[in-house]
Amino acid sequence: MRVSLRWLEELVQVDPGALAIEALAERLSIAGFEVEEIEDLSARAAGVVVGFVEQRDPHPDADKLSVCRVNVGAAELLQIVCGAANVKAGIHVPVALIGATLPAVGLTIKPAELRGVASSGMICSLQELGLAESSEGIAILDELLEAVPAIGTPVGPSFGLDDQVLELAITANRPDGLSMQGIAREVAALSGGRTRFPAVNEAAPAAPLAVTPEAKAAIEAGGLFSVTALSGVTVAPSPAWLRQRLERAGVRSINNVVDITNLVMLETGQPLHAFDRESLAHLGGGAADPARLGLRQAHRGERLTTLDGEERTLDAEALVVTYTDQPIALAGVIGGQGEAVSEATTAIWLEAAVFAPQAVRRSARSVALRTEASSRFEKGLPPEATLAASDRAVALLVELAGATVEGRWCHQRPGAGREPLPLRRDALYNLLGPVVVDGEEEDLADERIETTLEALGCRLESDDELEGWRVTVPPSRAMDLQREVDLIEEVARLVGYDHFAAHLPDPLVPGGLEPAQQAERRLRRGLCAAGLQETCHFSLVEGGDGRIPLANPLLADYGHLRDNLHEELLQAARRNLQASQPGFWGFEIGHVFQAASEGGAPVERPLLVGVICGERRGERWTSSGKPRHPDYYEARGVLQAALDPLRLPVEDRPSSGIERLHPGRVAELAIEGRPAGWFGQLHPALAEEMDLPAATYLFQLDLPALLTAATRRNRWQPAFAPFPTVPSSERDLALVVPSSVSAASLLSAIRKAGKPLLEQAELVDRFEGSQVGEGFCSQAFRLRYRDPARTLTDEVVEGAHQKVRQALEKQFNAQLRS
């Protein structure tokens, strides 16, 4: 948003020093309107004065040059050599004196000699003053200005080059900042001044506008749609003050009608559009009738030639204004060329509307076009100020274009007035603390609070029962002032955060990581130490069954919330292998989103998901230089090594099968006896489809269950155990059990039955074959016994060992393998 300081001075009444450009820029930046650039327009014409060409003679040695004697108010006339074809005696011209710099063309004026004739200055064109992109000759002030200033006076003020322009960055939550009135309110609140906006009278009473059900729904989604009929319009160039005001704002002047709509948009923030009424009448046949106006979604393939001369193909995302069901404008974005105001226009319809921000955003995205109007509609506009903006434009059209008002038609959403917001003193004091005045801390005075909010246009009513105020928010701030805390924030922002006392916690205590945060960091380090690389993918993905769509996605490819993490990891593995990498081991800790049943809120789950694909080794001598992918047990061992820093007992259980995994090579992972995830080999069909090796493994663990178990008390506290001073005794135990019995179940029973002498038990072998019978397997365990107080005898060891065998036989019908 480009803000002219001269225009701002007309809209806000403050002390003269309050609008000093540097101080104003700093206050606005601190208040939230970051000043990106300050442009001093006076620099374009510094050292350029009004001159009068007393005499013009041809150059003695060049046909296209002239030798001019110019009066600039000095004791002597200046001799200036000029190459412009339109220079002549008896005209007033802008003259750049010796030493002047013209930044528009990057030129510093110095004494010169052209073809043997001395020249002391330069007669300037509009291009050299930065007022035009190109010029065919010098600027003749008698033709350009209504009144020519005195000879020798600076020429800049006559062309509006005595101004300074602030370039502001406007955030999405402050649509009021996209108008001069909004900035004026802000400056008034910051400096303790008052706003003085042009008085606006109602142009005409609004009659009901007949609309179709589809148009009614679209209008009421935004808030309002109105047209004002004007006749007797004279389309002509705009007056100088209007052109200059638009140019400072970065808007190109078109004609007086279009320029007025642009001026009102810059002043109030409300975009307007003027339709040529005769063009509409020709389009529909007969006299123009407001009842034929409509608002609907475009039909796929429908075409519209817009004001920029582009023929655009529309789709159902675009919202169009229609006449006799034919599109005449892209609502809130750009008008149609066929119904645009031209020099032949004598009657117009002035459209003033508020369209739904989402609808305008989708429309602009569907045609890849963003305009000054769409940027304002997208942020949201208050319907309460729309007709006032239309009235302001009508008044200017009557004044500058000789228009006559014929009538107005309007349809708007039924309004349910906004309730005043409560503002309690205690809430404000507790949140902001005291202000520092002359080194002393004191509560912010009621008068300062009231003055600050009233400068924004708020109305305050004291409420003794509330011990504060009831605040009525103006329409211009209805989008962002919706809660009590919003009002408190405005007070803090406008008073200045640097004026409030700083209160630190007492006593100050050092911070630290929560146990769950520590556990998550251990987990990440453990996974990285095991050879996996952490990845991070977008949580927005393409559409799919069951995925939650976004209401207003920026891109169609990222229009849904992800419901799993493994798809992006598998794609990453595929890309790495295609890039000639030997493998890809990666993991991601992130959230997935699942739609809730019966209209509930979506469910968000944090997960740990990883993939082990291909090999990841620093040597190949152990495999004679050939690649060797990990098998199921090696890959499972990688995951176990990654989880070891958390000291969690992870149990593998038979799984009923997961669609994306190999049906015979998958296990359910249980932590503390509860299912917490799974590990398995990628299904061969999916591996072939994605061009991945068969030895590709996936795992998934529920992160909260993992961290909850990892943060049990004393989980990471090392327990002291003295070195044994007596020898241990080892026994091997080979059992024949049904193949469905897991080693984890056997180990659990062994440890329970072997207490208190059993020190360690581990699986050393598992065998299936005809020797043990179909449906059975042999599992061999190595058991270590020890009594810390004495050396065990064979009899004692055998007794404990026999107890273990009996427990296994009873629980699993296990038989000793002979």
N, C-alpha and C positions, 0 to 999 in steps of 0.2 A: 504494500500500500504506500503510494507516494503522497506525502502530506506537504502542501504549500504553506509556508509560514504566513504569508500575506492573507491567504484565505482563512487560516486558523485565527488570525487576529480579528477577522470580521465576526467570527462565531463565538468567541469567548472573551470576556472582559476580565482582565487581570492587571496586576501591577506591571508597568513596562519592563522591569527587569526579569519578570517571571518567564518571558518568552525569549530570553537570550538563548541562542541556538545550542550552544554547548551544554549549558545547564539543563535545558529542556530535554535534550537527547539523553543525558544521564538519568534524569528523573523517569523518563518513559522506559528506558531499558531496565532500571531497577524495578519498576512497577509491572513489568512483564511484556512490554512492547519493545522488543529488541530493535535498536536503530542500527541497520546494516550499513547505511551510507548517508552522508550529508553532502548534498550538491549545492554549491554556491553559484547561482545563475549569474550573479553580478560579475563573476570572473570572465564570462564570455565577452563582456563589452567593457572591461576595465581599460581606461585610456582611450576610449572611443567617444568623440564629441560630435555635436552638430556643426556641420560646415556648410558654407554657401559658395557655390562655384561662381566666382566673379567673371572669369574669362576662360575660354577654352580655345586652344590653338592646336593645329595639327603638328605632330612631331616632325622635325626637319629631316629625320633619317629613317622613319618607319611609318608605313601607311596606316597600320592598325592601332597606333598609339596616339594619345592626345596629351598635350601639356596644359595642365589646368592651374589657374591661380585661385586658391581657395581661402576664404575668410573663416578662421576658427576662433575669432574673438581676440586674437593676439595683436601685438603692435604692427606686425607685418603679415602680408599674405604668404601662405605656403605655396611652394611650387611642387606639384604632384604629377607624376607621369601615370596615366591611367589607360588601360587597354580595353575598357568596356565600350561597347558600341553605343550604349544609350546615355553616355555622359554628355552634358551640354551646359552652357552658361545659364545662370538664373534658376538653378535648382538647389534644394537643400539635400545634403548627403551625410551619411555617417563617415567620419574621418578618424582613422587610427593614427595617433600621434607617434612620434619617435619614442621608442622604449615600450610601447604597448605590446602585449602578448595576446594572440588570438588562439585559445586552446582548441577551438572547433577545427582549425586547419593546422595547428601546431606551428604557428609562425610568430616570430618576434620582429617588430618593425624597426629597421635600422636605416640610417641615411644611405641612399643608393644612387647609382648613376646608370641610366638606361639609354643605350645608344648615344652616349655622350651628353645626355641631359640629366642634371641633378634632380632627385626626387626626395622630398622630405615628408614622408607619410604615405598613407594608402587610403583610397576611397573604397569602402567595404560593400560587399553584397550580403544578402541575407544568409547565404551559406557560410560565409566567413564569420558571421555572428552566431552561428549555431542555430539559426531559426528556420532553415530549410535544408533539405538534402542536396539540392542542386539549384543553381541560379544562372540565368543567361546574361545578367548584367548587374550593375550596381543597384543598391537600394535607393530609390528616390523618395525621400520622406514626405514630400508634398502629396504623393499618390498613396502612400501607405498610412499616414496619420491624419486624423481629423484636424488636429492643431499641431503645428510644428513648434518645438521648443525654441528658446532663444539660442542664437549662435554661440558656440563655445560651451554650452551646457552638456552634461553627459547624456548620451543617447539611450543608455540601457533602460532607465525607467519607462520610457515611451513604448518599449517593446516588452515590458514586463520582466526585464532582466535585472530587477532590484530585489529579487526574491531568493529564498533558500528553501530547499526541498529535502524533507526527511524520507528515507526509504525504510519502512517498518516491516518487520516480520510478524505476521498475525497468526497466532496459534488457532487450532481448530475449535477451541472452546470459547473463543471471543469473536463471534461474527460481527458484533457491534464495532470492532476495530476496523472493519472494511468500509467505513463511512467517515466523512469529515465530522459529522455531528457526534459520532461515537468517540472520536479522538478528542473533540472539543470538550465533551463531558469529562473525559479522563483528565485532560489538562486542567479543567476547572477544579476537579476534585483534588488534584495534586498540588495546585497552587492557591487554593482558597478563593478562586474567582467564580464568575457566574457566566452561564451560557446566554447567548442572544441570537436565537435562530430566527430566520425570516417568518413573519406571520403568514399563516395559511388559512384561507377561508374555503368552506365547502364549495366545490365547483358546481355541483348539481345534486339533488336528492337521488338516491339509487333506487331504481325500480327492480323488481325480481327478474332474474335471468332464467329463462326456461332452459332446462338441461335434461339430457337423457339419463337413465339410471347409471350407465357406465361413466358418463362425465361427472355425475353427481358424486359417485364414489371416489373418483380421482381428485376432484376439487376438494372434497371434505377430508381426504387424506393429507392434503397440503394446508388448507385453511380457507382460501378465498380465490375467486376469479372475477374480475370486473373489466368492463370496457366502457370508455367514455367517448362519445361521438362529438367531433369538432368539425366545423365547416369553415369556409372562407380562409383557408390556410394559404399563406404565401411562403413557398419554399425558396430560401435564399441563403447566401453565405452568412455565417454567424458573425455577430459583432466581435470586435477585437478582444474585449475583456473575456468573452466566453471561449474564444479560441485559445487564448493564453492560459486560461484556467484548465482546460482540457489537456493542452500540451504539457503543462507542468505535471499533470497526473499521468502522463504517458499514454493519453488517448488521442487518436487522430481525429481532426475535425472533418465532418462530412457535409452537413448542412444544418440550418438552424433547428429543424425539427428533431433530427437524430441527435444533434449535439445537446439539446435540452434533455432528452431522455437519459443520455450519458451523464450529464451534469447532475441530475437528480439522483441517479444511481450512486455517484461518487459522494454526493452530499448526504443522502439519507441511508444508503446501503440497499435500497429497493430497486432492483432492475425493472425497467419498463420497456415496452415495445410498441411501435406505431405501425399500423397497417394502413395501406392505401385503400380507402373505402371503395373507390371506383373499380379497382382491380378485383376486390372481393365480389362486388356486384356483377362484374363481367364473368367471374368464375362460376357464380351460382345462377346467373340469369335473373333479371329483375333487380329491384332495389335491394341494397344490403340490409339484411335482417339479423339482429343479434341472436334470434332463436336458432339460426342455422349454425352457430358456433358449437363446437364440441371439443371434448378432451378424451382421448383413448390411447390404448397401446397400438403401435404401428402393426400393420400386417406384414408378415415375412415377405421380403422382396419388394415392398413398396418403395417408391423413389421420391426424393425431395431435393430440389436444387436450392442450396442455402445461400445466404448473403455473400459468402466468400467465393461464389461462383462454382463450387464443387457440387456435382450431382452425387448424392449419397443414397446407397441402398440400405434400407432400414430393416430391422428385425423386431421381434416381439418385445425386446428389452426397451425399445425407444418409446417415450411418451410424446405424443404429437397433439398440437392444437389443430383442429380441423374446421373447415367451412364447407358445408354441404358434404360432409364426410370425406373431404379431400384435404390432405395435410398441407398446412400453410406455415407451420413453424415447428421446430423441435423444442418442446416445452422447457423453458428455463435455460436453454443452451444457445440457440441461434434461430433467427427468423428465416423465412423463405424469400428467395429472390423475386419471385413473381409478384408478391404483394408488398414489396418494399416501397418506401417513400422515395419519390423522384422529383425532378424539377417540375413535372406536370401535375403533381399531386395538389389537390385543393381541399380534400376532405379526408379525415383519418379516423380510425378507431384507436384509442390509446388503451393498450392492455396493461393492467396492473394486477398481478396475481401472486399467490404463494403456493409453490408446488412442493410436494413431499421431498425432503432431501435425498431419500433412497432412490426415488424415481428419477430425479435429475442426475444423480450419480450414475445410475445404470444407463440412462440415455446418453450421457456424455461418453461413457466408456464404450458403448456400442458403436459409436461413430468415430472413436479415437479423437475427440475434440473437447478441449476445455477452454471456456471463455470467462470473461470478467463476470458475466451474469451467472454462469453455472457455479463458479467458485463461491458465490454468495448464497445461492440456493442450497448448495450442498452442506453448508454449515448451519443452515436453518435461519429463517426470518420470522419475525413476529407479525401475524396477520393484522394486529391492531394498528400498525403503522403504515399499512399498504395504501389505504385510500388517502391518507394525508400526503403521502409521496405523490400520488396521482394528482391531488389538488395543487401541489406545488408545481408540477409540470404543466398543468393546465394554465395556471396563472402566468407562467413564462411564455407559453404558446400564445396566449392572448396578447401579451405585451410585445413579444419579439416577432411573431408570425401573423398577427392580426386575426387569430382564430376566434370563432364564436362557438360557445358550448351549446350543444343540442340536447344532450341527455346522457344518462349513465345507467348501466345495468350491472347487477352484481348477484352472485350466489356465494354464500359463505357457510362454513360449518357453524352449527349452533354453538355459541360460546357459553361455557360454564365458568363464570368469573373466578379468578385466582384468589385463594384465601391469603390474607396477610401472613407473613412469616413472623414467628416469635423471635425476639432477640433479648436474651437475659443478660444483665450486667455481670452476674456471677460467672456465667458461661464464658463471656468475653474475657473477664479478668483471669479466670483459671487457665484459659487456653493461651493467652498472649502474655500475661504477666504485666508488671508495671512499666511505665515509660520513664526515661531518665530526663529530668528537667533541671538544668543548672547543677548537675552532679547529684541530684537527689532523686530517689525513686518514688513515684506516686502513680495512683490509678489514672487511667485515661479519662479526661473530663467528659461529661455527658455532652457538652456543647461541641467538643471536637468530633465525637462519634456522630452526632446529628448532622453537623455541617458536612462531614465526609460523605455520608450516605445520601444526603439531600442533593449534593453536587452531582451524583450519579442519576438523579431523577427519582429517587425513592421518596415516599411519603411516610413519615414516622408519627405514630400516635403513642403517647406515653400510657403505660399500663401499670398501675401500682400493684395490682394483684400479681402480675407476672414479674414485677420488679425489673422492668425493662421497657421494651417498645413492641408495638405491632407494626411491621414494616410492609408497606405495599410496594412491590417491585415494579419498575416501569417496563413496558413491553420490550424495549430495546435490550433489556438484560434478563428477560424471562427464560432464556435458554440456559444460562449458567448460574443464576441465583435462585436456587430451589430449596435450600435448607438453611437452618440457622448457622451452621458452620461456614457456609458460603459467604454470608454477610460478615461474619467475623474475619474471614480471610480477606475480604475487600477492605475492611477497616485497617488491618495490619499492612496490607499491600500499599494503601494510599497514604497512611500515616508514615510508613517507612519502617521496614524490619529493623533497620539500624538504630531506630529510636527506642526500641524496647530493651529492657535490661536482660542480660544473659544469666540464667539460673542453671547451674550445674547440679547434678545429683549430690546429695550429702548424706552419708560419706561416699566418696568415689571408690568403687570396687572394680577390679579388673574383670574384663569379660572373658569369655571362653566358649568353646564349642559344647553343644549339648551331647550327651552320650550317643544319640542316634546320628548326629553329624560326625562324631568321631568314628563310629562304626562304618558309616558310608565311605569315609575317606580311607579307612583300612581296607574296605572292600575294593575300592578303585585301585589302590596300590597293589593289592594282592592279585587282581586280574591282570594288571599291567606286568607285574613280576612273573606271572605265569605265561607271558608272551602275547596277551591280547591287547589290541589297540582300542582306545576309547573313541567312539564316533558320536556325532550329533547330527540328527536329521530334522527337517521341518516337521512340525506337528500337523501341518496342513497338506493334504494329499488329494488325489483325484477321487471322484465318486465311486461308490461300490455298495454292495448289499449291506444294509445295516449301519452304514456310516452316517454320522450326523452332519447335515449340510449347514454351511454358514448362511446367515440371512443376507449378507451383502459381501460376497467374496470379491477380492481385487482381481483375481485371475481365475478362469474356469479350471485350470489344472490344479489349483490349490483352493478348492471350494468346500472341502470336507475335513472333519477332524479324523485323525488316524485312529484305527481300532486295533493296531498291532505294531510291533517294532521289527519283527523279523523280515518283513518284505523288503524294507530299505537296506537292511544288513545283507540280505542275499543279493540284492542288486549291486551293492558295493563290492561283494565278493566277485560277482561276475565281471564288473568293470576292471578290477585288479587283475584277474586272470587274463582278460582280453588285452591288458597292457603288459603281458609277458611276465607278470609276477608269479612266483612259484606257489603262492597261497595267500590267504587272507584270514587272519584271526582277529575278530573284533567284537566289541560289546557296546551296548548303549543302556544308560539308565534314564528313563523318561516316562512320560505319562501317555496312557491310551484312554480313549473315550468311547463309551458304549451307551447307546440309547436306552433310556429307562422305559419300562412298560407302564401302561395306563397313564401316560401323559406326565410322568414325574420328571425330575431334573436328570440330565445326563450323568452317568457314573464315570468318575475319573479315577484311574488306577495307576499307581507308579509300579513299574516293572524293571527287572534286570533281564535283558535278553542278549544272547551272544551267539556267534557262529564260529565254528572251527572248520575251515575249508582249505584243503591242500596242506603242504608242509611249510614249516617255518623253522629252519635249522641254519646254524652257522657252519656246518661241516657236512660232508657226504662220504668221508672215508669209511664210515661204518657200513655204508650200503654200496660200496664199490663205485661211487660216483653216480649212482642212479637215484632218482627221486623216490621217496617212500612216504606215502601218506599214513597218518596215524590210523590205527584200527579203533574199534568202538571203545575198548577198555583204556587205551592210551588217551583218547580224547576225554573220556570220563575222568581219567586221572588228572588231566590239565585243569578241569573245573574244580576237582577236589583240592588240588594244590592252591588254586586261587581262593578257595573258601577257608583254607587252613588258618590264615591269620585271625579269623573270627572265632576259631575254636568251637565250631558247631558240629554236632553229630548229625550227618546227613545220611539218611537211609534210602536205598533204592528199593522200590517196590514194583511188582508187575503192574503194567498199565493196560487199560482196556483198548488203548490205541488212540492215536491222534492223527487226524486226516493227512496232515502234511508230512508225517514221519513214517519211517519203515515199520511195518506192523510187528516185526519180530525183533527189532532193535530199538526199543524205547522203554524208558523207566520213569515211574513217578518218583519224584524226590520229596521225601518227608523230613521235616525238621521238628524235633521234639515230638515226634509221633503224629504230626499233622501234615497233610499234603500241602506243599508250598510251591510246586512247580514240576517241570519235567525236563528230561534229557533224552535225545535220541538222534538217530541217523536220518538224514533227509530222505523222503520217499524217492525211490529210483525214478518214477515217472516224472516227478517235479524236478529232480536233478537233471534228467535228460532234457526236459523242456527249457530249463534255464541255462543249459550248456555248462553245468557244474559237475565236478567229479563225484563219483558215487560216495567217496569218503568225505562227505560234508555233514557236519553235526550241528544241531541247534540245541540251545537250552534256554529255559525261561524260569525265573524265580519271582515270586511275589515279594516286592521290596519291603513292605511293612512287616510281613511275617519274618523275613530274614533279619531285619534290624531289631525287631522286638526280641527275638531269641538271642541275638548277639549282644544285647544290652542288659541281659540278666545280671543280677548282682554277682560280683566276683567272677564274671565270665573271663575277664582278661587278667585277673589278679593271680600272679604265679604262686603256687603252693610249694612250700619248702618240703623237700623229702631228703632225708640223709642218705648218703651212699650206703649200699648194703654191705654188711660185714660178714655175711654168711652166704654160702653158695646157693644157687637155684637148682631146681631139678626140672627137666623138660620131658614132656611126653607127647607123642603124636597120636592122633585119634582119627581114623578113617572110617566114615560112616556111609552106609547105603540108605538113601532116603528118596522119596518121590521127587521127580524133577521139578515139581511146582514149589518145593520148599526152598526158600532163599537162604543164602549164606548169612544174611543179616539176622534172620530169625534164629538160626542155629547159634550164632555168636551171642546173641542176647540171652538165650537160655543157658549157654555154657558159662557166661560171666555170672549169671545169677546163681547157678548151682555150685560153682567153684569157690564161692566165698567161704572163708576169708583168705584162703591160702593162694588162690589163683591170682597171679600177678599180671599175666598177659595172655591173650588168645588171638590167633590170626589164621586166616585161611591161606593154605599153601598150595592146594590143588583141587581141581574139579574135573571130573571125568564122566563122560557118557559113552556107552557102547554096549555091545552084546554081552560082554562079560558081567555086567551088573543087571541086565534085563531091560526090556523095553519099558519106558515110563519111569525109570529110576536113574539116579546118578550117584556118583561117589564124590564125597567132599571130605578133604583131609585138612585137619587143623593142627597147629602146633600150640601146645599149652605150656606155660611156664609157671611153676609153683615156687613159693618162697615164704618162709616165716622169718620176719626181721629179728626175732629174739633167739632163734636156735636153728641148728642144721637139721633139715628134715630127713627122716629115715625112709627107706623104701616102703615100709608098711604104711606110714602116714600118707605118703604121696599116692600110693595105690588106693588107699581108702578115699581120698578126695577125688581121684580119677574115676573110681568106680561110681561115686555119687553123681558125677557128671554124666557118665554113660547111662545110668539108670534114668536120670531126668530126661535125657534125649530120647531114650527108648519109650518112655511113658508119654511124652508130649508129641513126638513126631513119628513114633513107631520106627525109630532108626535102628539099623542092625550094623554090627561091626563087620567091616569088610575083611574077609579072610585072605 
